[in-house]
């Protein structure tokens, strides 16, 4: 059995080398368990949008994702290698709330998701529809004393419109542009335009624009 003479330079060199190897092994085992962290704002990919629907609003367009992994992997990570996907196949017109699960976030092998925010997203979907809506004259001002509008006839009385279903659903009446009455002294007619809410417009081929408003003016009956 070889025995080292500790007073020799050879033994001192071997001991130093063994110490370096031992320390390196301990440090490697320690650092291997330490991940490097990085935070990315990842755009949400909305997939499987139902036919004829469109996204009109989303509570968030991205997710802040904290990732962990070995330093070499994190340093070589490209933003496009991390994706967040929300499936809209079961969505309906109106507001839809979706939970963002860890499985919806994809990252390269060796890099794992530590945490993310937000954990849910609300998406509003809409689709185009067509409807016929009645029209009402929007008078403004005050008639001259002693006069009264006794009858109003709008041609056409209804207008076919198209637009987002949510906007059309909350619109029961279309109004004309403001019609000042202060200068009206006798019966007559005038041309006016309808006012459309955002997201609503005349349907293709709709007739009657501008509208014709016919009105009859008569003296007020004296109060007995």
ABEGO torsion letter per residue (X at the ends): XBBBBAABAAAAAAAAAAAAAAAAAAAAAAAAABBBBBBBBBBBBBBGBBBGBBBABBABABBBBBBBEBAAAAAABBAAABBBBBBAAABBBEBBBBBBBAAABBBBBGBBBABBOBABBBBBBBBBBBBBBBBBBBBBEBBBBGBBBABBBBOBABBBBBEBAAAAAABABBBBBBBBAAABABBEBBBBBBBBBBGBBBBBGBBGOBBBBBBBBBBBBBBX
